[in-house]
């Protein structure tokens, strides 16, 4: 397995996200394109279960308050903030894709603020596993 700083994505996510960034002209798509180009791509069958992928349920803990929440990474047209379905083209979606449990990210907020969040668990339906 790779170190905590490397980004890992599955072949199927790489294919979906490559198509998405090639048809989108947004700055977010450009950021995601850079991230997936530098990622290590694993065959779907060999993809580690503790890596955030599309449709993963990702449990995060606010480093400052200790509060926890679950978010799900989805394609842009499936996003719903009230249900914590986070678009892969959102700043936090781009940060989360390919990260592993134990990763710490800066969740961007309004007015140039952010929260430091630690990934404390990942559940991927195709793996049927929760890593925490």
Buried (B, 14 or more C-beta within 10 A) or exposed (E): EEEEEBBBBBBBBBEBBEEBBEEBEEEBBEBBBEBBEEBEBBEEEEBBBBBBBBBBBBBBBBEEEEEEEEBBBBBBEBBEEEEEBBBBBBBBBBBBBBBBBEBEBBBBEEEEEEBEBBBBBBBBEBBEEBBE
